[in-house]
Amino acid sequence: MGQKIAVLDYGMGNLRSVSKAIEHVAPDAQVRVTDDHEWIKAADRIVFPGQGAARDCMAAIGEHHLNREVREAMQNKPFLGICMGLQVLMEFSEENGGTELLGIFPGKVQRFSADMPGDNGLPLKIPHMGWSQVNQRQQHPLWQGIADGARFYFVHSYHVVPEDRTLIAATTDYGVEFVSAIAVGNLVAVQFHPEKSADAGLRLLKNFVSWEPS
């Protein structure tokens, strides 16, 4: 059998569609949606998807006792965070009046302003939902074969503001320019949903499956 890829199951997010998309681009891999600690430790790659509220996400990670496994995986194997899997890497979210996050990187998660004007002069809708361009700010193996400015699918009301600007791998414009991907070492995390982003999203997942961080 091929490599083992763990899709972290902590009871939140569109896990099945993520695993199916990975199975599509890596038919020889063992892809498992799991919260089994031993399987996660044995996996070659980790995918941390998620959607919903930050406080619920943090509570679910605690209930499934995955905090240590997430931190260890980030240090020693290719790691892909998706949507909430990006946001929880920051220290603090404005959601629910303030929510403590994993604190892997200094920074916060803030809500889009309710009065951002669109091209027609009317306020943009929150959440940001639909296809938007992703502007590559870092050269990275995950962008291989993906045009700068390619469109990916988003569903979110909050966005990350990392203090370390060297982390920024991509930005997107929606009323403001916000960070839509970060990358450092063996970790990459994206605000959009590659599993819902047609050819560009599948190419990104395929790139992740074959990525060998130096």
C-alpha angles and dihedrals in degrees: 000000000000129000123316117245118189120204103198112239113203096148098267137091139030093300100158095054090049093051092045091052091050091048088053094055095036106037092165095053128095103238116187132177099216150150092192106129096208093050091048091051090050094047120109094213136022128212117193109192127171148148136187132055122352094226092051090047093052091046091050092050088053094047091053090045091232100135095098093041091053092050094047093048091053090057102050115019140041107285129190122190119195126199105313085019086069098041097052090059089074125081103244142012126207088217118117091009092302134340127196112229134192093284096215090144130024110255145079142251114235136185123249111255113259093225102053108140121230128210090276092053093249121118114272116248119256123240097052099233126173142030121337136166119263112212112206114229099172131045103240136162090240090067093056110131092005117113118235105255094027114156123249132181119258135188113173145112097199133055136194125255106193117195092216103070092190087075092067112112098166143003134203132199119232108147085314133028107261134180110263099172139020129192136183130154110324094346131090126166131183135196094212127073111251090185088063097039103088118221097350092051093048090049091053091051091047090051090051093051092054097036116121109190113215 
